[in-house]
């Protein structure tokens, strides 16, 4: 009886750690790989120990128990990988001072500067309606390909790094009359968080400027504004038209996740910087011309 317990425990440890070996950041993934090897060795050793008393048939039964328990544990863990968490409700902002400058909040889908786990990619799949997503049983392998491709990217070649550089360029171009911040739909800081902190810093006017987002993203942005509760303290939020929402920039941003999921380098974003800055300045100038 105890040998079955050992085989079941080894199989569960094997399947559970295999998922994390595929999807975790490299330092953590190495630890999970060690546990995969240990669990596999224990399971094979216990199956081999059954041979003297049960023959080859007992060995095969042991392998079957090990494999089935590993498959069940893998499947259960693979379904949970990247699962969405319900955001916590926010307190109402309590501004400590007043800043007359409008805050320009650049909002993009976002990829982190370094691979931190599957959550951003799972969020992107959900936001896109799961189009082209592999079956949940195969997603850990897709995340492993993303991790491998991501390891070859410089931080400034990621979407977060590019948007940060775009924000700094735009901040210099606008001068002291504006404050530029960034927020992302799939990684921190979220629009709700960035709006909250802008209100806390005393900004009474916030311009939401999507970067490469489709028109239907406005519904998501309105939800984020409501969650931030900034309007409750008198902050005026304006929605500007998306920069690069159509054309080359949108195509480059939209092609990044499929390319990474194949384990290949995504399209570069640097060539689109100048055009994005110019378009963003035009959006803000048009808003300023209409502002009272």
N, C-alpha and C positions, 0 to 999 in steps of 0.2 A: 504493500500500500504506500509506504513512504517513498518508494522510487517513482510512483506516479505523481506524487506531490512535488518531488524535485523536478520532474520533467515538465509539469505544468508551470511551476514557478520560473524555470529556465526559459520556457517558451514565451511566457508573458513578458519577462525582462528583455528577451531578444526582440520581440515585435515592438514593444513600447520604445526601446532605445533606438531601434532602427529608424523610426520616424524622425526622432530628434537628431540622429546622426546625419540625416538628409537635409533637415530644414534649419537647424540651429546655426548661429554664427560660428566661424571656424574654431575659435578656442574652446567653446562648449561642445562643438561637434566632435572634437577629438576625444573628449571624455566619454561621450556616448558610444563612440566607435569601440573604445576599450571594453565597455560593458557589453556591447554586442558580441565581441569576441569571447569574453568570459562566459556569457550566457550560452553561446553556441558550444563552447568547449565542455561546459558542464552537462548540457543536454546530450551531446555526442558521447561523453564519457559514461553517463548513466545508462544510455542505450547499449553501449558496448558491455557494460557490467552485467546486463541481463542475458548475454549470450551463454555463459556457462550453465545456467539453469533452464533457459527457455530456447536456446538455439537461435538460428538466424531469424526465425519468425518473431521472437521477442524483440530482437534488435530493430526489425522493421516497424513493429508496433510502437516501440519507443520513439523512433523517428517520426512516426505519424502523429503521436501525441504532442511531441515537441513542435512539429510544423503547424498543426491545427491551432494550438494555443498561441503560437507566435502570430499566425495570420489573424486570429480574432483580436489580439492586442494591437497589432498594426492597424487593422481596420478601424477600431474604436478610436485610436489616437489620431489617425489620418483625418477622420471626420471632424475632429475638434481643432485641428491646426488652422490658425488664422480666423477662428470664430469671432464674430463681432461681439464687442462688449457694449452694454447699454451705458451711454455717458451719464455721469453723475449730474444732478441738478446743480446749477450755479447760484451762489449768493448774488445779490444785486451789487453792482459796482458802487464804491464809495470814493468818489474823486477827492484827492487831497489838495489839489490846486487846479487852476484853470490855465489851459494852454490855448491861445487863440489860433494857433496854426492848424489847418486841416491835416488830418492824418490820412495818408494814402496807403491802403492795405492791398498789396499784391496777393492774389489768391490763385494758386495753381494746384494741380493734382498732387504732385510731389513724389520724389523718391529720396530716401535718406542718403547722406554722404557716404555712409558705409552700410553694408548689409547687417541688419539688426534682427532679422527673423522674418517669417512669412507674413506678418500682419499687414504691412503696406500693400503687398501684392494681392493678398486676399481682399483687402478693402477696394482696390482698384477693380478687381473682377466683379465684386458686388455692385460697384457704382456703374460699371459698364453693362450690367445685366447678365454677367457670366458668359458673354459671347466668346466662343473659342476656348473656353476653359476646359482642361482635361477632367475626366471623371475624378471624384474626390479620392478614389483609391490610388490614382496616379499622380495627384498633386504634389506629394512630397518629392517625387523625382523631378517635377518641374521646378520646384523651389530650389532643389540642389543645383539645377542648371543655372537658375538666376544667380544663386550665390557664387558659382564658379565664374560666370560672366562678369558679375559685379566686382569681383576681386581684381579684375584687370582695368577697371575704370578709375581715373583720378577723381578726387572729390569734386573738382570744379566741372567735371564732365557729367555729373549726376544732375537731375532736375533741381534738387534743393540747392546745390552749389551754383548752378546757373542762375536760378531765380535770385539768390543772394547777391551775385555779381550784378545782375540786372537792377536790383534794388539800390545798390550802392551807386551805380551809374545814374540812375534816375534821381536819387537824392542829391547828387552833386549838380545835376542839370537844373533841378527845381530851386536850389538855393535854400536860404534860411526860412522861407515862407511856408514850407511844408515839412512834414515828417513822414518818411517812408518806412513801412514795416512789411513783413512777409507772413503769410499763413498758407496752410496746405490742407487739402481735403483728406489725404490718406496718411499723413504723418504729423506729429506735433511741430509747431503749434497749430492747433485748429483755428479756423476763423473765429469761433466763439471765444476761444482763449485770447487770441490777439485783440479782438474787439473789446473784451473785458479789460485787458491791461491798458489799451489805449484810452478807454474811458477813465480808468483809475489814474492815469497820468494827466488827466484834465482836458483832453481833446474833446471839443463839443461838436466837431464836424469830422466825419469819417467817410472817405471815398473808397468803395469797394471796387477794385480793378482786377477782374479775372484775367489770367494769362493762359491763353490757349485752351480755354474751357468752352464747351459748346453752349448754345443759348439755353438749353434745358437745365444747366447748372444753377440758374438763378433761383430755382425752387429750393435747392440745397442751401444756397447762401441765405435765403430768407429764414430757413429753419435755424441756421447758425446764429443769425442776428437775434432771433427770438430767444434762443438758448442763452445768449450772452447777457440779455436783459439791459443792454445799454440804452435802448430807447426809453426805458422806464426812468432813467435819470436825466433825460433831456438831450441825449445825443442824437444829432441828425445824421442818418446814414443814407448815402447816395449810391446807387448802383450804376456804374459806368459800363459801357459796352466792352466786351472781351477784346483784349489785344491778341491778335493772331488767332482769333476763334475759327477762322477759315484760312485755307491756303497752306503755305509751306511749313509754318511753325506748328499749326495744328496737326498736320500730317506727321511731322517729326516727333511730336509728343505722343501722338496716338500709336506710332509704330514702335515705341520703346519697349513696352511690356511684352508684345509678341516676340520681339527680337531677343530680349533677355530670357524669356521662357524657352527659347531654342538654344540658349547658351552662347549666343553671338552678341557682338558689340551693337548697341543701339545707335540710331542716327545721331550725329553730333548736333548740339544746340548752339554752339558759339557763333556760327554764321548768321544766326537770326537775331543777335543781340542789338545791332544798330537799328534795324527796322523796328524791333520791339520797343526800344527807347523812344524812337521818333513817334510811333503810334501812341504810346502811353502819354507822351507830352501833349499830343493833339487832343486826346481824350480829356485830360485835366484842363487844358486851355479852354475847350468847349464848355466844360462844367463851370469854370471861373467866369466865362462870359455870360452865363445864364444866372449865376448866383447873385442874390440881392446885395 
